[in-house]
Amino acid sequence: MSNVRLTILYYSATGTNYRMAQIAAEAARELGAEVRVRKVAELAPREVIETSPAWKAHVEATAHVPVATPDDVAWADAVIFSVPSRFGNIPSQMKQFLDTLGPLWAKGLTANKVVSAMSSAQNPHGGQEATILSLYTSMYHWGAIIAAPGFTDASAYASGGNPYGTSVTVSETGEIDPGTQDAIRHQARRTVTIASWVKQGQAVTA
């Protein structure tokens, strides 16, 4: 699977989805995938960010992470999204990035990407599933191949039983429990594995 190129696109205000992206990247690299981790651009005004110490600290701590560009999608065989839930929907930061990808879509460069998504919220039923499903709606328009984890590994049960994508419930300390970390790793490995099958099939039929 060393020929699979994976882009992990995330938005994170205080760090949860950044940590999720890092866990997924580690698992994918263990399979030999070439991985890019990219954050989407922050849209919130600086004065709003300044009112939240945790938000401000995370922005500063991740200043080194490259900001996503359309090339990061065009380059990839597979894309994993990691976003917090915003009233059961994806954050405006991720939506704005997706809205810039019309030219890629028009050229057919989003078709047949293998995609998967993860989400987080402050409580177990805080909109994670709806957030993932709303993102997948855009992926249907892409012509992408959705690699949902389903119940293909026992870690799905340990992490709360979401078959659409790993759901993280943020603890008071901001930690991601070990069972959920296992689910993230499984989802990343599954995405890379399916992408390798698709890529091999495309090479045969080319």
C-alpha positions in Angstrom: 0.0 0.0 0.0 3.0 2.2 -0.3 1.6 3.8 -3.4 -1.5 5.1 -1.7 -1.6 8.9 -1.2 -3.8 10.1 1.6 -4.8 13.6 2.5 -6.3 14.2 6.0 -8.3 17.4 6.0 -9.4 18.7 9.4 -10.7 21.7 11.2 -10.1 22.1 14.9 -10.8 25.0 17.2 -9.2 23.6 20.4 -7.3 20.6 19.3 -9.6 17.5 19.3 -9.8 17.0 15.6 -6.1 17.9 15.2 -5.3 15.0 17.5 -7.7 12.7 15.6 -6.0 13.6 12.4 -2.6 12.8 13.9 -3.8 9.4 15.1 -5.2 8.6 11.7 -2.0 9.8 10.0 0.2 7.5 12.1 -2.0 4.5 11.4 -1.9 5.2 7.6 1.8 5.7 7.6 2.2 2.3 9.4 0.6 0.7 6.3 3.1 2.6 4.0 0.8 5.3 2.8 2.1 8.7 1.9 0.2 11.2 4.0 -0.5 14.9 4.0 -2.2 16.4 7.1 -3.8 19.7 6.2 -6.0 22.1 8.2 -8.6 24.2 6.5 -8.2 28.0 6.8 -9.6 29.6 10.0 -12.4 32.0 9.2 -13.2 33.3 12.7 -12.0 36.9 13.4 -8.9 37.1 15.5 -10.8 39.2 18.2 -13.2 36.3 18.6 -10.4 33.7 18.9 -8.7 35.9 21.5 -11.7 35.6 23.8 -11.1 31.8 24.2 -7.7 30.9 25.7 -8.0 27.3 24.5 -8.8 28.4 21.0 -6.0 31.0 20.9 -3.5 28.4 22.3 -4.4 25.8 19.6 -4.2 28.3 16.8 -0.7 29.3 17.9 0.4 25.7 18.6 -0.6 24.5 15.1 0.7 27.5 13.1 3.2 25.1 11.5 0.5 22.9 9.9 0.0 23.7 6.2 -3.3 25.2 5.1 -5.2 23.0 2.7 -5.3 23.8 -1.0 -7.2 22.2 -3.9 -4.0 20.5 -4.9 -4.1 18.5 -1.7 -7.3 16.9 -2.9 -6.2 16.5 -6.5 -3.0 14.8 -5.3 -4.7 12.2 -3.1 -6.1 8.8 -3.8 -8.0 9.0 -0.5 -9.2 11.8 1.8 -10.1 11.5 5.5 -12.1 14.4 7.0 -12.1 15.2 10.7 -14.4 18.0 11.9 -16.3 19.0 15.0 -20.1 19.1 14.9 -21.7 22.5 14.6 -25.4 22.1 15.3 -25.3 18.8 13.5 -23.5 20.1 10.5 -19.9 20.7 9.4 -18.1 23.8 10.4 -18.2 26.8 8.1 -14.4 26.6 7.7 -14.7 23.1 6.1 -17.7 24.1 4.0 -15.9 27.1 2.7 -13.0 24.9 1.6 -15.3 22.4 -0.1 -16.9 25.3 -1.9 -13.6 26.2 -3.5 -13.3 22.7 -5.2 -15.8 23.3 -8.0 -13.0 23.6 -10.6 -11.6 20.2 -9.5 -15.1 18.6 -9.6 -15.7 20.1 -13.1 -12.6 18.4 -14.4 -13.5 15.1 -12.9 -10.7 15.2 -10.4 -12.9 14.4 -7.4 -14.3 11.3 -8.9 -13.4 7.9 -7.5 -11.5 9.4 -4.5 -11.9 7.1 -1.5 -13.2 9.2 1.4 -14.1 8.7 5.0 -15.1 11.1 7.8 -14.8 11.5 11.6 -16.4 14.0 14.0 -16.5 15.2 17.6 -18.8 16.9 20.0 -18.9 17.6 23.8 -21.5 14.9 24.5 -22.3 11.4 23.0 -25.3 12.6 21.0 -24.0 16.0 20.1 -24.6 15.7 16.3 -21.6 13.6 15.3 -23.6 11.3 13.0 -25.5 14.1 11.4 -22.3 16.0 10.8 -20.6 13.0 9.1 -23.7 12.3 6.9 -24.0 15.9 5.9 -20.4 15.8 4.7 -21.0 12.6 2.8 -23.7 14.3 0.9 -21.0 16.5 -0.8 -19.0 13.3 -1.4 -21.9 11.8 -3.4 -21.7 14.8 -5.7 -18.0 14.3 -6.0 -18.5 10.8 -7.3 -16.3 9.6 -4.4 -16.3 6.1 -2.9 -17.2 6.3 0.8 -15.2 4.0 3.1 -17.4 4.0 6.2 -16.0 1.9 9.0 -19.4 0.2 9.6 -19.0 -2.6 12.2 -16.0 -4.1 10.5 -13.9 -4.0 13.8 -14.7 -4.4 17.4 -13.4 -0.9 18.1 -16.6 0.5 16.6 -18.4 -0.7 19.7 -15.8 0.6 22.1 -16.0 4.1 20.6 -19.8 4.4 20.7 -21.1 2.3 17.8 -21.2 4.9 15.0 -21.0 3.0 11.7 -20.6 6.2 9.6 -17.3 7.3 11.0 -15.6 7.5 14.3 -17.4 9.7 16.8 -15.3 11.4 19.6 -16.9 12.6 22.8 -14.5 15.1 24.3 -13.7 14.6 27.9 -13.2 17.3 30.4 -9.4 17.0 30.0 -9.7 16.9 26.2 -8.3 13.4 26.0 -9.5 10.8 23.5 -10.0 7.4 25.2 -8.0 4.4 24.1 -11.0 2.6 22.6 -11.8 5.5 20.4 -8.2 5.9 19.3 -8.3 2.3 18.2 -11.4 3.1 16.1 -9.7 6.0 14.5 -6.7 3.8 13.6 -9.0 1.1 12.1 -10.9 3.7 10.1 -7.6 5.1 8.7 -6.3 1.6 7.8 -9.6 0.6 6.2 -9.6 3.8 4.1 -6.0 3.2 2.9 -6.8 -0.5 2.2 -9.8 0.3 0.1 -7.9 3.0 -1.7 -5.2 0.5 -2.6 -7.9 -1.9 -4.1 -9.4 0.9 -6.1 -6.0 2.1 -7.4 -5.0 -1.4 -8.3 -8.3 -1.9 -10.2 -7.9 1.3 -12.1 -4.4 0.3 -13.1 -5.7 -3.0 -14.5 -8.5 -1.4 -16.5 -6.4 1.5 -17.7 
